[in-house]
Each structure stands twice: as C-alpha cells, then as structure tokens.
Amino acid sequence: MRLRSGAFASCCLLVESLGVALFLRGFFPLAVRSLPRREARGDPPAEPVPPGPGMVSNWTKIPPPLFKKVVIVLIDALRDDFVFGSKGKQFMPYTTQVIEKGTSYSCIAEAKPPTVTMPRIKALMTGSIPGFIDVIVNLNSPALLDDNLIWQAKTAGKRIIFYGDDTWLKLFPKHFVEYDGTTSFFVSDFTEVDDNVTRHLDRVLKREDWDLLILHYLGLDHIGHVTGPNSPLVGPKLREMDNILKKIHNSLLSKEEASLPNLLVVCGDHGMSETGSHGGSSEGEVHTPLLFISSAFEKRNGPVTQPELVQQTDLASTLAVGLGLPISRNSVGNLILPVVGGKPMREQLRFVHLNGFQLSKLLQENTPAYEKDPGYEHFKIAEKSHGNWIKLYLEGNNSEILLNLGKKVLKQYLEALKTLSSSLSKQVAQYDMYSMMMGTVIIIEVLLLLLLSVPKAMSSRAEFEVPLSPPLFSLLFYLMCLMLCAVHVIVCTSAQSSCYFCSMSWLTAVGVMMLISALMCGILSAIAKIFENSRLPVKNPVVSSSRWSEIDVLILAGTIGHVLSLGASSFIEEEHQTWYFLINTLCLVLCQELCRNHFLLKECDPQHSTTGRQNFDSIGEASECKNIDIPAAGNSKSGNATSSAEFIKGSDKWISLASPWIILICCRLLRSLNQTGVQWAHRPDFGHWLTNSEHKPELSFLAAVSLLMIFFLVQRRCSLVSKIAMALGLLGVYSYRAAIGNVIFPWQHDSKDISKGITEARFVYVFVLGIIFTGAKDLLKSQIISANSSVKSTGLWEVYSGLVLLAALLFRPHNLPVLVFCLLIQTMMTKYIWRPLKFDAAQITIMHYWFGQAFFYFQGNSNGIASVDISAGFVGLESYVEIPAIFLTAFATYAGPLLWAIHLLCYLSSEVSRNSASVGHGCFCYALMRSIPVAVYIVLVTGLRYHLFIWSVFSPKLLYEGVHVFITATICLFFTAMDQNHSHRVQD
C-alpha cells in the first residue's frame, strides 16, 4: 500500500492519540476506596474495653449532635488573605470582629491540587482526596456514589437545603428537600449568580423546617477569572459577603435554644492565583480560610494569633461529629479538636477514638501490611491508654491524675490520627499499570515507525510503500497476538485492583492487541529493509557534498536538550525559558546565515554571489505573484522605475539583515508582557499594569492600535469581501471588550454600562464564519474543480485570517500585542529570511514548531492548570454549552501553536518554486516533532510516578501534552487534505 508522507504521519498520530488516551486513563487513577456506600453504614465501635474483669463501657452508640442547625457558606475562590489579610480588615469588618473578639475558631484549610471546584467539593464532603482526573470531568460532574456527609445526613433524616453552584446538584441528586442551582461556568456573571442565592435567605432563615443549609457563592470566583484578585470589583464583593455572613450569624443567634447551639461554617473551595485563575498548587490557590462561628465556643481574649493550618479534608470528619453522624468511610481527614474542645474529656476522647477507628479501618482495607504501619501502632497504643482512662473514670476517680492522663491519651490519639492520615494520603491512588503499559507500547512503536520512515518520507516524492500484507499474514504477527492475549487473560484474572483495559470488551481489547502486533511487525519489516538495502552494491556511487549547517546542529541539539529537560521538575515549571532560549539562539544563527549570504559568499565566490543575489532578487518576483510584498510602481517613467527597484532591493537587503534583531526585540517585549511559570510568576509585568483599572485609557489605546495592526498584516492576501469582513469583525472585537468593561471608547468617561457583550461577540462570530467559509469555498474549488495553486493559496490564507479574527476575539485586550507580534514575525521571516536563504521544508517546519511553542508561553500560559483562561470559553454564550465552551477554551489556550501551524501550511502551499512534496514533508516533520517529546515524557512520568511533585508539576504537564497530541493530529489531517494535489500529480 502506497502512502504519502503526510497521510502516513496523520495515521501515526491518530494511533498515537489512542495510545495517549489509554495511558492517561491508566495514569490518572481512582482514589483509595472503602466499602460501597450502601454497605458503609454499620454499628459504630464501642469505647475501648477497660482492663480488668467485669469492666465494660456503657457507650456503644454514636454521640448525639453538638449543634442544632448548621449553615455552610462556601465562597468560591476565597483566598485566606481575603479574610485574614488587609482586604479582610477593610472590606469584611464584621467577620474580622468575630474572628478577633467573637465566639469563633479560625484556621487555614490547605487544599490539594487540582484546585478546581468539583474535586474540592468532593474533598469537603467525603474527606477523601479526589483523583487528578477529576480536573477533566469537572465540566460534567457525575453523581457522587462514595460515602459522604450529605448522604449520611439525608439517611439520618436531616433536612438539607441548598442554593448556589449546580455542581452540588449533579454530585448529590435528590438529596436536598429544597434547592436552586446556578451555573458555575458562565464567568462573565458577577452579580446575578450571587443574587439568586441571597434572595432565598430572608425566607429560609425564618423557617424551622431544616437542619443543614448550604450556600455556594460564585461571584468572587468569576471576578477573579475575568479581572484578577487585585481588581476593584473584589472589595465590593467581599463587603457583600460580609453583610450576608452578618445576617446569617445574627439570625442563628436570635433563634438559639439553651439545649443546643447553632453553627456557622465559612470556607472556600480553593483560592486564586495572582492572575485570578486556579487549578495549580501556588499558595494563593491552596490556602483558604475556614471559620467555625458558634456560641458554643469561648469568646476570644488577648492578642490575635496566626490561624492554625489544617487540611481541607478535616472538615468532613469535624462536621460529621458536630451533626452526630458517622464519619465517611473514605475520609482521610482528622477531627479539628478545638471545635469540640469545650466538651468533657470523655466526649473528646470518644470523638477522636471514632476518628482513629475509621482511619485504621480504611488503612486495613487498602494496605496488606497495615499492622506494621506506624499510625496503626500508635492508634493501638492510644486505644490501650484510653481503656486505662475509662477504668479510672468508671471507678469514679476525679483527681488531677485522671485529667492529666486524659490529656496524655488525647495527645496520643492526635499523633496517631496525623500519622494514619499521612499514610493514607500517600497511597491515595493506585495506578492502572496495565493500561499505562499498553498505551506506552503503542506510543513508542509509533515513534520508532516514524523515525525509521524518515529517509523515505523526506525523499523528493514523499511517498513510500507501507508493507501491510507481510506483517498481517506473517507467523510473527499471529504469535504476538496470541502472546498478548495470554498476557491479557493472566493480568485481568489476577489483578486485585480495577483495570480499565480489562473492563473493555474482548473485541476492543483484541483489536488493540492486533494493532500493537501489526506496528511491531511493521517496525521489524522496516529494519529488515534498511539492512537489506545497506548490503546491496551501489551503482555509480556519488560522494555527498552536503554537510550539516549551523541550523541543522541547532535543531538537533535544541530538540534533544528540550526532551532531556522534561525529566526535571524545575525545567517543566519554567519550560518557557527553554523555548525563549531556543528561539533567541535561532535568531542569532539566522543572522549569521544572512550575513554569510550577503557578504562572505560575495567575497569568496562570485558564482555564489550571483546565486545569492538571484535568491534575494526572487523575493520581489515571488511577492509580486503572491501580492504579499511591494506594491506596483504605477505609471512611472522607465528610468525612475529602474532606480526605484534598485533602491527597494538595496533596502530589502538591509531590512533582511536587521530582521533577526527586530524579531529578538519583539520577543523581549513579549516576555515583559506576561510573567509565567512558577518562580517569577508573582512578579509584576506589563500585562498586570495594563489590566489595572487606573490604566484603562492606555489599555484601550493599545488594544485599538493592535487591532489596526492585525488588519494591515492580515488583509494583504485576502479578497475584497474578506477585507471588509475582517475590518468589521475587528471593530466588533473592540466593541465587545468595551461592552464588558475591559476598554473604553474615546467618547466614554466611565464604563458603568457593563453588559455581557453577547450581541457584539456573536456579531464577530458571523464574520469569523463568513471568512472561513469563503476560504473553504476556494479550497474546495482548488481541490475538486481545478488544481489552481493560486486559488488554493488564497483560500488557505482566508481560513488563517478567520482564525486570527477568532483569536483576537478570545484574547484578553492586553494580550492583543501577542497576536500582532505573531503576525509581524511571520511576515518578516517569510519575506526576509526564509525566501532568500532557501531553507528546506523540514527546517522551516521545525522553526514554525519552535515559534509556536514559544508563543504558547508568550500568551501567559504555563504548565499549570491555573493559567488556562476558561473565560474565553464563554465569549458570546448566554449559558454554559459544553462543546462550544471546550472548543473555544482549547483554541484560546493553543492559539499560538495553531496559528503557526496553519501559517506553515499557507507558506509551503504558496511557494510554487518548491518541490510539490513540501506540504507532505512539513506534515511529517510536524508529527515527528510532537511525537518525540510525548513518547519520552510518558516514559519519564511512568518512572517518576511516586515523585514528590507528580501531581503538582508532572501531571498538569502530562495533560497539556495529551491535548497537544490530539490537536496536532487534527492539524496533520488538515495538512493531508491540502496535499491532495500532490497525489494527483504523482498518479498522473
């Protein structure tokens, strides 16, 4: 079977995508689990048996509730410094007063990454640490089937009311007697999303027919996503939350009875980074305030102390004790002792014993050698001491000895709880190694096949024979299939833990194993052919005069260096520095090549000089054909036209020499726009300065100039209709940003009339679709009706222009210069570097890939989840719609690599002087450049799966790599579709 190199690369990437998906499913594991929920309820353990004959404790039931009514106010993205810092003192005076002088206990709850809403709600209500895969299913939360506080409360007959984020309704369906959900993903809504919660308060607080009230406010999180934590909108929102807390607290105090007090819990699910997003592991994202406010606590006296640091998972155990419920079986949290500190010693010991018994039981069910665990040993020692204390207590001993022994036992229990929780947290997940191994084998096989195919794929025909028949009908193929099936049976019948690959149907599993066998046979066949060709005598051997240029050495060294750097967590956190270094070095090498082309060759070899001049002079000729360069001279005299052309060619020479330095300056300016990574992300940058509300006029001016520059850089190859559509679309982009309050028009003095900008955004979408449709029409015409390279080139450029307009709409205003510099650098490199230096398709492809990676970070992205701008997914949407939101968010995140990849296709297709196989060469090189780091990184991550930073550093990067593979596969499919003309010529 004959395949073009582009089609072959696309098929390889599709197979690699399957391997990546299988690996991701195995790598992001299921969390530690106890019994199913329906079996979770059982008789609670009795108090430890006191030593001595006839001594029996009479306390065998769960202690009664400590609070009558509990109100949980969860303020999304509430950072600890919003309450305990200067903002809290300024904007939350009532809460600050309660913390400093009231009857309350305050602490800082530490959340584990990923710091996104759905996993954090799971952690708060189950006490378990959710798997990292929850960051993916956060957009579509399934019902929570694990044992949890809400289910326990409902089973015990508690009446629960909920208002707020509808994620709770998806996690806990049919658990609330009354509820009103609001969508959590429409981040442009700052007020209505909270007003829909608060409007129920007055009515509910007057009623007595509820036991647990949960309020989840989203406005602060939305403000952070759109404007950041230092926005002027944060203060009024905190003041609004303070007034709500004051109303709830006063209402609970007024209705308290002498028997049982009420409890108000204030917490956040996660914090926010300095850019206003979340998902990572920075201090601002993982530290949230946790307040317990009740008349049961002693009034604070003396100086304010630093809040204690607890785990977010501790809340589930503490609330279970407060409501008189069993602690969730899957909880790894510890009881927050000060909440029950006012109770008698016997009750306190009973509470911590119940917590310790639950943790030790969970340890037994997940650890074979649990008896040797230090936490379990400490718990047994504490339990024995507890029995001795009970003996003294039942004997009626009320001396100081009993009190001191009780404090000692309490301390022993707390140490045991801490050690047990730590042991369980370390084994919070079990990797699905079988699925990981199958995915890794597929990925490595694809990479080997691509590497072995390089000589044929990069030949002048870009076409080679893929030997399908020999592998599929060979004995080796069937032996490998039988061997893999045998391994599959053994693994799936002996595996103690659940395995995703084993849960597949036999037909699917056998299909995957046949694929692995076919790939292996194909690799062996390619190796055999290489050895066979090497033994054949070469007729008329020609000594190759080609040698490695500086560009080739840099490309090889840069690729190897980047791949090796993926094994270090610090290099992953600061990967942008690697790409900035590589493109800066590339610019310096290009400058050297240009100087050699214009000066050294002229002095050394007149023939080379003539060739160099011809190469450079061809710029003007090519640009006239493409309508991308110098405008026509008009009706001028012959002498003036000649001198003008000579002057233009002379000026082009110096512009060409200066272009690498101009690109370096552009890259330096872009680095100052957005600080990214981890080590220096907190430092102020030009983007932060622009987004400050005091600098809105400057931001507006920059956005307007950027949009004008985008138009002039893009319109040069568009048809008249597309030019008009582009101009109106860019005007609509500015109008959209003005509507939502990011920028202002010159005649505006303020931005009070802020809307969601839905009409303006949809106005732009019309022109985006129109431009892309116009380009698609030209492409279809060139592919089906007539193989016209000019029509095809115009169609590709218009598709590219439509994507640029979409990126302009989705980018935040301060990021529009990133788009301008992207277009400017592409224009300069096309006209003044690539054409005069006559690089081959592989070199140009790798340059595009490097610049695409650099622009991914110039946008402000990083290898942390927190840098994903989810607000881009809701531009022009009235409500959350899953597929458009995911597409828009992915496009906005990967706009840099995408635009450079499409520009590569435009450039290779427009160069009529190039080999007709250049598009296929570009597609193959692009697939290879993506496959090498993915394969190596997956092997590294497998080896480092127990690394300290596996969840905070390596796992987010793995998600980015996986998504990038899927996007690259789509790009290569587009390349292959545009390479159809070459196949027709080959067949002819």
N, C-alpha and C positions, 0 to 999 in steps of 0.2 A: 504494500500500500504506500503510494507516494504522498508525502505531506510537505507543504511549505513550512518554513521555519516558524512563521508567525502562528499558523494553525497548530503546529506541534507544541509550541510554547503555551498557547492557550489551553490545550488539552492537559498539559502537565500541571498548569496552575489550578485547573478545576479539580484534578485528582489530589493535588496538594491541599486544596481547600477542604476536601473531605478528611484528609489526614489531620489537618489543624483542628477542625471541628471535633473529631474524635479525641484528639489529645486534650483539648480544652475541657471537654465533658468529663474526662478522667481526672484532669489535674485539679479542677475546682470541685472539691469533694463535698460529700454530705457531712454535716456536723455530727458530733457524737450524739447518739440517741439512746434513750432508755426504753421502757415498755411502750407499746402503743397507748394512745390517750384513753381508749375505752377500758384499758386494764390498769390505768395509772392510779385510780383510787383504791385504797385499801386501809386496813386498820393501822393507825399510827403506832409507832413504838412506845412502849411504856417507859417510865423513868428507869434509869439503871438500877438493877437489883442490889439493894444494900447487903453487905456481907453479914453473915450470922444466921443461925437457924430461926425460921419463923418470921423473918423480916421481909415484908412485901410492901412496895409502894402502891398507894391507892390512886395514883394519877396515871390513867391509861388513855385518856381522850385528848383530842386537840384542844389547846387552851381557848377560852372564849375570846371574841374580838375585843380589841383595845379601843376601837373608835366606832362611833355610831354611823357617821356619814364620812365619806372620803371624796374629795374633789381633786382631780388631777388636771392641772393646767399645763399642757405641753406647748411651749412656744418654739416653733420650728426655727433652727439655726440660731438659738440663743447662746451666744458665747459667754464664758464666765466673766470676762471683763465688762460685759454689758450690764452686769448686776453688781459685781464686787469692785469694779473699777470706777474711773471718773465719770463715765457715762451713766452708771447706776446712781451715783450721788446726785447728778444733775437732772436726770430725766425720770428716775424711779425713786422719788423721795420717800413714799410710804413703805415700799419694800425695803429700802435701806434702813428706815427707822425700825421696822420689825426685826431685821437681821441684827442690828446693833443693840437694841434695847428691849425687844419684844420676846414673846414666848415662842422661840423657834430654834431649829437646829439647821445649820447651813453647811454644805460641803461641795466639793467639786467632783463631778462624776466624769470619769475617763471612759470614752467610747473607743472601741476597737475599729480599725479600718475594715471594710469600706464605710465611710461616714456618709451614708445616704439613708433616706427616711425609712424605707421598708425594713432593712436589716436592723435598724436601731429600734424600731417598734417591737420587732421580734425579741431583741435583747432585753428591752424594758419589761415585757410581759411574760417571757419564758425564763429569763435568767440565763439563757444559753448564748453562746457566741455564734451567730449565723455564719454559714459558709460564704466565701467571697463571691460565689456565683450569684448570690442574691443581688449584687450590683447590676447584673444583667436583667434579672426578672423583676427589678424594681419598677419598671414601666408597666408591668402587668402582673400584679401581686395575686398569687393563688391563695386559696383558703389555708389557714394555718391549722394543721392537724396534730401538732405536738401538744403535750400537756402545757397549759399556760394559765395565767392568773384570771383572765376573762372567763375561760371555760370553767375553772374551779368556782368562781363566784356565781356564775349562772347555775351550775349544778347544785350549789348550796342554797339556791333560792334568792340570791341577791338580785335586786332590780337595778339594771345598768342603763344609763342614758349617755348618748354620745353625740357631740356636734363637732364638725371640723373635717379634716383631711379624709377623703373617702377611701384611702388606703386601709383604714381600720375596718371599714365595711366589707372590703374584699378579704381581709385576713380573718375577720370574725363575723361571718354572715349569720343572721338570725340569733345573735347573742344579746342584742340591745332591745329594750322594751320601747325605746323611742330614739330616733336618730335623724340627723340631717347632714348629709355629706357634701363637701365642696371639693372640686378637682384640685389636685396639688400641682399640676404641671403647667397651668396657664400662668406663667411667671410675670406677665405684664399687669396682673391684677394685684394692687396693693391694699385696697380698702374693702371692696365688696366681699372678698374672701373671708375677711375677719368680721365684717358686719353681719354676715349670715350666721356666724356663731354667736355673737353677742346679743342679737335680737331675741334669742330664746332665754337669756339669763334671768331677767326680772320674773318671768312667769315660772321658771323651774325652781328658782331659789325660794319661792313662796310655798312650794308644794312639799309634801312629806312622803310621797309615794316612790322614793328612790333611795338607794343605798350607796351607789357609786356613780359619780358624774365625771365624764372625761371630756375635756375641751382641747382641741388641737388647732392652734392659730398658725396661719401660713404667711401672713403679710410680711413679717420680718425677713423670712427666707427669700421671698420674691424680691424685696428691696435689695437684698444682698446680691442676688443673681444679676440684677439689671444695673445697679448703681454702686455696689460695693459697701463695705462696712463703715466707711467714713462719709457716707452720703448724708446730706442734711435731712433726708427723709427718715433716717434711723431714729433720731431723737424724738420726734413726734410719735413714732410707732411705739417706742419704749414707754413714753408717757401714757399712751392709750392702754398699753398692757398693765401699767402700774395702777391706773384707775380701775381696771377690771378686777385686778387682784384685791384692791381695797374693798370693792363692792362685795366680792365673794367672801372675803375674810370677815367683814362686819356682819354679813348675813349669817354665816356659820356661828359666830359668837352669840348673836341675838337669839338663836334657836337651840343653844346647847342645854342639855339636861344635866342634872347632878350625877347621874349614873355613868354616862359615857360621853367623853368629849368628841368633837369632830376634828378632822384633819384636812389640811390644805397642802397639796404637794405641787411645787412649781419646778419644772425641769425643762431641758431642751433635748431634742433627739440627737443633735450634733451641733457643732459651731459653724464657723465660716472662715475661709482663708482671707488673706489681705486683698484678694481680688473679688471676694464676695461669693465664691463658689465653695464646694465641699466635695468630699469623697476620698480625700487623702489622709495623711497622718500628721499634719502640722499641728502645733499646739493649739492654735486657734480653732481648728476643726474638731479635735478630740476632747477638748475640755469644755464642759457645760456646767452651769450651776444646778444644784439640787437642794431645794429648800423644803423642810418639813415645818409647817406652822400649825400649832395647836395649843390650846390652853393646858394640855397635859404636861407641857414642858415647863421648866423653871424659867422665870424671867431672867434675862441676861444682866449681869452686873460686871463692872470693871471694863478694862480695855478690850477692844475688838481684836480677836485672834485670827490668824490665817486659816481659812476653811480647810478642813481635812480632805485629802484626796481618797476617793473611793472608786470602785468600778461601777459602771452603768448597770451591769448585771446584778448588782446588790439590791437594786430597787425591788425586783420581783420577790425575793425572799422576805424583805422587810415589809412590803405591803401584804403579803400572804399572812404573816404573823399578825399584823395590825388588823386585818379583816377576819382573823380566826379561820383561815383556810389552810389546807395542806400546801407545802412548798412544792412547786412544779418539779416533776421528776427529773427533767433535763437541765435544771438550773445549776450553774457553777458559781452562783453568787453567794456572798456572805451576808449575814444579818448585820445591819448598821445598828450597833448596840446602843448609841445614845438615844435612839428613838424609843427604846423600851427601858432606858436607864432609870426611869422613875419607879419602876415596878419592884416588888420584893425580890430578894435574891433567889428564892426558889423558882419564881416565874422566869427570871432572866436565865437561870441555868437550864430550865425546861426548854426555852426558846432556842438556845444555842445547841442543845443536845438534839433537838429535832432537825436543825440545820445540818449538824455534823452527821447524823444518821442518814439523811437524804444524800449528802455528798459521798459518803462512804459506800452507800448502795450503788450509786451511779458509777463509782470507781470499780466496784466489783463486776459490774456488767460490761465494762469496757476494757479492763486490764486483767489478763490472766494471772499475773503475779502480784495481785493487789495487796497481799499480806505483807510484802516487803516494802511497800510504798511508805515513805516517812510520814506522810499525812495520816495514813490509816493507823500506823503505830502510835502516833501522837493522840489520835482520837480514842484509841482503846485505853491509853494511859489516863486521859482526861475522864473517860467514862468510869473507870475504876475509882478515880478520886471522887467523882460525882456520887458514886454509890456510898463511899465513906461519909460524904457530907450528908446524904439523905439519912444515913443511920443516926448520925448525931442529931439531925433535925427531928426525926421521929421519936427520938428519946427525950425530946423537949429541951435540949441544950440551947440556951440563948446567950451564951457567953461570947466574948470577943473572939475566942478560938473559932467558933462557927462562922463568924463574919470574915475573919482572915482566911480560913480555909475556902470559903465560898469565893472570895476574890482570886485565890490561887487557882481554883478549878476553872473559874471564868477565863482567866488568862490562858490556861492550858487549852481550853476549848477554842479560844480565838486563834491561838497559834496553829492548832490542828485544822481549823477552817481555812486559814490562809494557805497552809501547805496543800491541803486537799484541792482547793480551788485552783492553785497554781498548777498542780499535777494534771487536773482535768483540762485546763486551758491549753496546756502544751500539746495534748492529744485531742484537740478539739475537732480534728478532721482526720479522715482516713482516705488516703489517695487510692484511686482506682488504677492500680499499676498496669493491669492487663489492657485496659482501654488506652492508657498513655503509651504503652509499648507498641500497640498496633498502629496508633497514629504516628508515632515516631518512625517506625519502619517505613510507612508509606511516604513520609516527608523526605527521609534520607534517600530512598530509592528514586524519587522524582529528581532530587538534586543530582545524584550520580548520573541519571539518564541525561539530564540537561548538560552536565559537564562533558560527558562522553560524546555528545552530539555537536559540540561547538565547531569542530572543523567543517562538517557538512553543512550545519545550519548557517555558518557565516561565509559559505562559498558564494561565488558570483551568482549562482542560480537560486541560492537559499531554498533548496529543495532536496530531499533525500528520501530514500526508501526505508520505510519502517517495517522491519520484519515481523509481521504478525503471525503468519502461518507456522513457521518453525517453532516459536515458543508455545503456541496454543495447542500444537499437535505433537509436542515432544514428550518423551517419557519423564524428563525432569519436571515439566510443568505438573503432571499428574501426581508425581511423587511428592512434590512440595505441597500440593493441595491436600493430599492425604495426611501428610505430616502436620500441617496447620490444623486440619480438622481434629486430629487426635489430640493435639495440644489444647484446642478449644474445649473438647469434651472433658479432658482432665482438669483444666482450670475451672471450668464452670460447675463441675460436680464437686470439687473440693474447696472452692472458695467459701470462706466463712462470712465475708462481707459482701454486700451487694455490688455487682459489676454491671455497668451499663452495656458493655459489648455482649455480655452473656444474656442480657434481657432482650436483645434483638431477636427477631425471628430467625430461624435457621436459614431461610432463603437469603436474607440480607447478609447474615454472617458469612455464609459460603461465598456469596458474591464478593465481599471484601477480601476474603482469603484467596479467591481466584485472581482478583486484581493484584494482590501482593505477589502471587506466584508469577503472573504474567510480567509484571515490572521486573522481577528478579531475572526471569528468563531473557527479557529484552536487554537488561544490563550485561548479562553474560554473553549474549549474542553480539552486542556492540564491542565488548572487549575482545572477543574472538576475531571479529572482523578487523579490528585495529592491528592485532598481532599478525593476522594473515596478510594484510596489506604491507606490513613492515618487512615481511620476508620476501615479497615479490621484488625482482630486479627492476630498477627504474630506468626506463629508456630515455636517452638524451637528458641526463641529469643537469639541472641548471642550478648554479650556485646562487643562493638567495642573497640579494644585496640589501634587503631590508634589515633594519636594526631597530631596537627599542628606543623610542623617543622619550624625552623627559615626561611628556604627558602620560605615556603608557606606564612608566615606572611609578608616577604619582598615583595613577588609577589603581594599580595593583597594590601598592603599599597602603594607600588610603582604605581600600576595601578590606585588606587583611587586618590593618590596625583597628578599624571600626568594629569588625567582628570579634577580635580578641578583647576589646574593651567591654563587651557585653557581659563578661564574667565578673566584673567588679561593680558592686552596688553604687559606689560613688560616681563611676563613669555613666551609669544608667541615669542616676539623678541629674547629672549635668551633661547629658548627651548632646545638648545643643552646642556646648563648647567644642565638641569633636567636629560637628558639621561646620561650625563657623571657621574653625582652623582649616579644614579641608578646602572650603571654597575660597578662603583668603589665599592659601597656598596655590590653588588652581589659578587664581587671577595673576599671581606673580609669575607662574610658569607660562601663562598665556602672553604676558607682557614680554617675556624673554623670547618666545616664539615669534611675536610680531616684530621685535627689534631685529632678530636674525633674518626674518623675511624681507625687511625693508632696507637693512643696512649691510649686514655681514655677507649675505648672498650676493649683493651687488658688487661688493669689493672683491670677493673671492672668485666668482664665476659669472662672466657676462651672460652666459646662457641661462643660468639660474635667475639672473636679474631680469632677463626678458620674461621668463616664466612667471616670476613673482609679480612683475608689472601687469602681465596679462591676467593673472589671478585677481589682482586688485582692481584692474580696469573692468573685469567682468561683473563687478558689483553694480556699476551703473547700468550695464546692459540688462542684467537679470532684474534689477529693480524696475527698469522701465517696462519690462514684460509683466512683472508682477504688480505694478502700480503700488509699490510699497516704499519707494525711495524718493528720488529727486523729481520734482515736477517739471513738466515740459517747459522749454525756454520761451515758447511763444513765437510770435513773428518778429524775429531779430535778424540783424544782418549777419552774414556768414562769418566775418572776422570776429565780431563780438561773441557769436555763439561758440566759436572755437576757443577763444581766450577764456570765456566763462567756463567751458567744460574742463579746460586745463586747470583753472583755478579751483573748481569743485573737486577734481580728482586730487589735487595737491592738498586741499583742506581735508579731504576724506582720509588721506594718509596720516595726518597728524591727529585727527579725531580717533582713528583706529589705534594709534599708539597710546592715546590718552584713555581709551575706553576701559582697560582693566583697572586703571586708577580711579576712574569715575565709579565703576562698579564697587570697588573697595570702599569708597566714601559712602555710597548708598547702603552697603551692608553695615558699615559702622553706625550710620544714623538709625537703621532698623534695630540694631542691638540696643540702642538707647531708648527705643520706643516702649519695649515690653521686657521687663525683667522676668526670667523664667527659671526653671529648675527648682532647687531646694535651698542651696546655701545662700544665694543672694536674691531670692525671690521677694524678700521683705523690703529690700532697698527701694527707695523712691525712684521712679523712672518718668520719662516724658509723658507716657500714657496716663499715669496717675495724676500728673499735673494738669493735663488736658481735661480729664473727667471730673476734676474739681468744679463744683457749681460756680465758683468765682471766676472761672476761666471759660465760661460758656461762649462768649463772643469769639475768643481765639479758636476754640474748637469748631465753631460754626464756620469761621473763615477758612480754616484748614480743610474741613470737610468739603466746602464749596470748591476750593481750588483743586482738591484731589479728584472730585467728580469731573471737573472740566478736563483735567489731565487724562483721566481714564478715557473720556470721549475722544480726545485728539489722538491718543495712542492706539485706540481700537478701531476707529472708524475708517482708517486709511484703505482697508481692503473690503469694506462692506458695500453692499448695494445701497442705492439712494433710500429705498424703503427701510432698510435695516438701520441706516444712519439716523433717520427721523425717529424710528422706534427706540434706538439707543439713547438719543438725546432726551426724548420724553420719559424714558424709563429712569435715567439718571436724575432727572428733575423730580420724578416720583420718589426716588430714594431719599432725596433731601427733604421732601415734603413729609415722608413717613417719619424720619428722625425728628423733624420739627413737631409733628403731631404728638409723639410720645415724650417730648420734652428734652431730647438729647441736645438739639441745636435750636437756634432761633433764626427767623428771617430778619433782614435789616430793619424792617418797619416794626418789629416786635420789641417791646420794652421788658417783657417778662414772659414766662411760659406757664401761666395759670391755666390756660385752656388745654390741659393734657388729656389725650384720649388714648385708645389702644392702637390707633393707626391702621385699623383693619382695611378700610377703604383704600387708603394710599398704598398699602402693601399689595393688595390684590390688583390695583392699577399697574404696579410694576410687574407682577406675575404675568399679566396679559402680554406685556411687551417681551418678557423673557421667553414665554412660549411662542410668541409670534416670530422672534428672531431665530429661535432654534428650529421652528417649523420651516422657515424659509431656507435655512441651511440644509435641513434634512431633505427638502424637496430637490435642491441642487445635487445632493449626494445620490439620491435615488436616480435622478436623471443621468448622472455620470456613470452609475453602475449598471443601469438597465438599458437605457436608450442608446447612449453613445459614450464611449470611453474617452471623455474630454477631460484632460488633466486640469485645464483652467477652471472649468465649472466645478470640478471636484475640489480644487484648492479653495475656491470662493465659498463653497458650501461648508467645508471644514472650518474655515475662519469664522463664518457666521455662527456655527454651533459654538465655537470657542467664545465668540463675543457674547452670546446669550448666557453662557456660564459665568463670564466676567460680570455681567449685569446682575446675575443672581448672587454672586459673591459680594458685590457692592451693597446689595440689599441686606444680606445677612451679617456682614461685618459690622462691628460697632464703629461709630464715627471716628474714634481715634485710631482705628486700625485701617482706615481707607488708604493712608500713605503706603501701607504694606502692599496693597494691590497696585498702586501707582508705580512703586519701585519694581515690582514684579514685571509689569509690562515694559517699563523702561529698560530694565536689564535684558529682557528677552529681545527687545528691538535692537539694542546696541550690539549684543552678541551675534544676532543674526546678520546684521549688516556689516559690522566692522571686525568681527573675529572669525566666525565660522566660515563665511564665504571666502574671504581672502586666504585663509590658512588651509582650506580644503581638507578639513578633518573627515574621517570616515564615519559611517553611521553609528558604529559601536561607540566611538569616542564621544560623539555628540549625545548619544543616548545616556551615557554614564554622567556626562556633565548636567544634562537635564535632571537626572535622578538625584544628583547631589544637591543641586539648587532647590529642587522640590522638597527634599528633606530639610534643608536649611530654612526654607520659607514656612514649613510646618511649625518651626520654633519661633521664627520671626513674628508669627501671628500671636504669640503669647502662650502657645501650647507647651506642654511638658509631658513627662512620662507618668504623671499622676492624674488620677481621675478628676481631681478638683479643677483642673484647667479646662475641662470640657464646658463650653458655653451652651447650656441647654436652652437659654432664652432664644437662640437662633431657631430652634425647632418650633416656635410658636408665633413666628412673624406672619401676620395675616390670618391667623386662625382664631375663631371665636371661642372654641373649646378644644380640649385635647383630642386629637385624632392620631392614632398610633403610627400608621405607616408614613404619612407626610411628616410628622414630627421627627421620626427616626431618620428619614431621608435628609431632611433639612439640617438636623444636628450633625449627621455624618458628613454632609457636604461642607458645612461651615468649618468643621474640625479639620478635614483633609483637603481644604481648598487649595493650599499651596502645592502639594504633590499632584493633585488632579489637574490643575491649570498648567503646570509644567509638562505633564504627560501629554495632554491634548495639544499643547504648543509643539511638542516634539513631533506628533503626527502631522500637524499643519506644515511644519518645516520640511520634514522628509518627503511629504507628498508634493510640495511646491517646487522642489529642486529638480527641474527637468533634466539637468546635466548629470544627475546621479544615476547609479545603477537602479534599474527598476525593482530590484530586490531590497532596497534600503529600508522600506517600511517593515518587511519581514525581519531584517537584521535588527532593527530598533526594537521590535516586539520581543524577539528572543533575548536580547541583552537586558531589556527591562525586566523580563520574567526571571532571568538568572540573577540579576542584582537584588531582587526581592527574595529569591529562594535561599540564597547563601546565608544571610543573617538569620532568617527564620529557622532554618534547619539547625544551625549552630546554637542559637539561643534556646531552642527547645531541648537540646541535649544538655546544655548548661543548667537550665532550670530544673530538669529532672534530677541532676546530680546535687543541686543546691536546694532541694525541696524542704529541707529542715534548717535552712539558713535563718538567722535571726530576723532578716529583713525580707523574708519571702513574700509576706502579704503586703507590706508597705511599699516595697520597691519593685521586686521582680514580677509579682503577679499583675499589677497595673500595666507594666510594660508588655507583658505577655498578651493582655487583652488588646492593646494597641497594635501589636504585631499581627495578631489574628485578624483583626478588622482590616488592616492594611493589605493582607493577603487577599481577602475577599474583594476589596476594591481594585487591586491590581489585576485580578482575574477578569473583572468586568472591563477594565481598560484594555487588556490584551484581546478580549473578544471583539472590542470595537476596532482595534488595530487590524485584526484578522479580516473583519468585514470590509475594511477600507483597502485591503490588499488584494481584492478580487481581480483587479485589472491585471495584476502580475500573473495570476493563474491563467487568465485568458491568453495572454501573450505566450506563456510557456506552452500551452496546449496547441496554439497555432504554430 
